[in-house]
Each structure stands twice: as C-alpha cells, then as structure tokens.
Amino acid sequence: MSSSEEGSLQEFCSQYNMDETACKSYVEHLEFLDAKAKKRVRERNALPSNISWKNENDVEALTNNQLMMYLKQHGLKISGSKADLTKRVLSHARGNVARDVLEDEECNNSCEDNTTSESESRDSDGENSRFLCLRKTSDS
C-alpha cells in the first residue's frame, strides 16, 4: 500500500477502524524510511566521484569496502589488509596506463597473425596476470 492509493488506504482505515489522516501519515513515514534506506544502499555501493585515485591521502581515507569495490571493478585481487588494498589501488591507479600499453606491446610481439594466444605478465604486486591476445590481419 502506498500513500498515493487513496481508495485502498480508505478501505484499510475503515476495515480496521483507524483515523484516515493518521494512517496516511504513518504510510508516508514508512515510504520516507524506505526511500532513505534505498539511498543508503546506493551510496554504500558507489565510489566517491570526487576522489583522486592517485592521491595517497584520498585513497587511505576510503573504507575497506570502497577499496574492494574499486579493486573488483578493475578485476584485481581483493584480499588482504587495508594497507594491502590501499597499495594495490594506488599502484593500479598510478600504473594503469603504462600497464595497458605494455600489455598491448606484448600482444603485438607474442601473437601470430590470425591466432589467439594467452600471455602472462607480472603486475606491480608481483602477481601473475593473464590476458588474451586477439589480433586480426587483413587477407589483402
């Protein structure tokens, strides 16, 4: 039931012998609480938009859940202490462009024409990461 459904609200109030204005006020209060809870969930599941991911102070101010959200979104390992998570986020944010270029160069060097291959590289944490090289060539 919602406060916008006047007919069902009147029926409910008359069935249970309740004051209609009090009932409507209570339903509006419940809707407000529900909207507030949904907003909290959205905010918890969203990363701050005003953060500089390369700035150590900004990243250290985040909660573990926010750090793990960033790492999940970028396909990185999410286990470890807050210091580990912070280090992983900073190294990814600072080295993201360089690592992407390196992976592209490795793809170009290791992939044969019209083939698919899997290459392995080490990221800044010393962990192996795998990526798939797909390279198309024209038959002209």
C-alpha positions as CSV (number, residue, x, y, z in Angstrom):
1,M,0.0,0.0,0.0
2,S,1.2,3.5,-0.7
3,S,0.0,6.9,0.2
4,S,-1.0,7.6,-3.4
5,E,-3.5,4.8,-3.4
6,E,-6.4,6.7,-1.8
7,G,-9.0,4.0,-2.3
8,S,-7.1,1.2,-0.7
9,L,-6.0,3.5,2.1
10,Q,-9.6,4.4,2.9
11,E,-10.7,0.8,2.7
12,F,-7.9,-0.3,5.1
13,C,-8.7,2.5,7.6
14,S,-12.4,1.7,7.6
15,Q,-11.8,-2.0,7.9
16,Y,-9.6,-1.6,11.0
17,N,-11.4,1.5,12.3
18,M,-8.4,3.8,12.1
19,D,-8.2,7.5,11.7
20,E,-7.5,8.1,8.0
21,T,-5.1,11.1,8.4
22,A,-3.1,9.2,11.0
23,C,-2.9,6.1,8.8
24,K,-1.9,8.2,5.7
25,S,0.8,10.0,7.8
26,Y,2.2,6.7,9.0
27,V,2.3,5.2,5.5
28,E,4.1,8.3,4.2
29,H,6.6,7.9,7.1
30,L,7.2,4.3,6.1
31,E,7.7,5.4,2.5
32,F,10.2,8.0,3.6
33,L,12.1,5.4,5.7
34,D,12.2,3.1,2.7
35,A,13.5,5.8,0.3
36,K,16.2,6.7,2.9
37,A,17.3,3.1,3.2
38,K,17.5,2.7,-0.6
39,K,19.6,5.9,-0.8
40,R,22.0,4.5,1.9
41,V,22.4,1.3,-0.1
42,R,23.1,3.2,-3.3
43,E,25.7,5.4,-1.5
44,R,27.4,2.4,0.0
45,N,27.6,0.7,-3.3
46,A,29.0,3.7,-5.1
47,L,32.5,5.1,-5.1
48,P,33.0,8.7,-4.4
49,S,33.2,10.8,-7.6
50,N,35.4,13.5,-6.2
51,I,38.4,11.3,-5.3
52,S,41.8,11.4,-6.9
53,W,42.8,7.8,-7.1
54,K,46.5,8.6,-7.4
55,N,46.5,10.7,-4.2
56,E,47.6,8.6,-1.3
57,N,45.6,10.6,1.3
58,D,42.4,10.3,-0.6
59,V,42.7,6.6,-1.1
60,E,43.7,6.0,2.6
61,A,40.6,7.8,3.7
62,L,38.3,5.2,2.0
63,T,36.8,2.3,3.8
64,N,37.8,-1.3,3.1
65,N,34.5,-1.8,1.3
66,Q,35.1,1.1,-1.0
67,L,38.7,-0.1,-1.7
68,M,37.4,-3.6,-2.5
69,M,34.7,-2.1,-4.8
70,Y,37.4,-0.3,-6.8
71,L,39.5,-3.5,-7.0
72,K,36.5,-5.6,-8.0
73,Q,35.6,-3.1,-10.8
74,H,39.1,-3.4,-12.2
75,G,39.4,-7.2,-11.8
76,L,42.1,-7.1,-9.1
77,K,42.7,-9.2,-6.0
78,I,40.5,-8.0,-3.1
79,S,42.0,-9.9,-0.2
80,G,44.5,-8.5,2.4
81,S,44.7,-5.8,5.0
82,K,43.7,-2.2,4.4
83,A,47.3,-1.3,3.7
84,D,47.5,-4.1,1.1
85,L,44.3,-2.9,-0.5
86,T,45.4,0.8,-0.5
87,K,48.8,-0.2,-2.0
88,R,47.1,-2.2,-4.7
89,V,44.6,0.6,-5.6
90,L,47.4,3.2,-5.7
91,S,49.7,1.0,-7.8
92,H,46.8,0.3,-10.2
93,A,45.7,3.9,-10.5
94,R,49.3,5.2,-11.0
95,G,50.4,2.5,-13.4
96,N,47.2,1.7,-15.2
97,V,48.0,3.5,-18.5
98,A,51.6,2.2,-18.6
99,R,50.5,-1.4,-17.9
100,D,47.8,-1.3,-20.6
101,V,50.4,0.0,-23.1
102,L,52.8,-2.8,-22.0
103,E,50.2,-5.5,-22.5
104,D,49.4,-4.1,-26.0
105,E,53.0,-4.3,-26.9
106,E,53.4,-7.8,-25.5
107,C,50.3,-8.8,-27.5
108,N,51.8,-7.4,-30.7
109,N,55.1,-9.2,-30.1
110,S,53.7,-12.6,-28.9
111,C,50.6,-13.0,-31.1
112,E,51.0,-14.6,-34.5
113,D,48.8,-13.5,-37.5
114,N,45.2,-14.7,-37.2
115,T,45.9,-16.5,-34.0
116,T,44.8,-16.3,-30.4
117,S,47.3,-16.7,-27.6
118,E,47.5,-16.3,-23.9
119,S,50.4,-14.4,-22.3
120,E,51.4,-14.0,-18.7
121,S,52.9,-10.8,-17.1
122,R,53.6,-9.7,-13.6
123,D,51.8,-6.7,-12.2
124,S,53.3,-4.2,-9.6
125,D,52.4,-6.6,-6.7
126,G,54.3,-9.4,-8.3
127,E,51.2,-11.3,-9.1
128,N,50.8,-13.1,-12.4
129,S,48.0,-11.8,-14.5
130,R,46.8,-13.4,-17.7
131,F,45.5,-11.6,-20.7
132,L,44.2,-12.8,-24.0
133,C,45.7,-11.5,-27.3
134,L,43.4,-11.3,-30.3
135,R,44.9,-9.9,-33.4
136,K,43.3,-9.7,-36.8
137,T,45.1,-9.2,-40.0
138,S,43.7,-8.4,-43.4
139,D,43.9,-11.0,-46.1
140,S,44.7,-8.5,-48.9
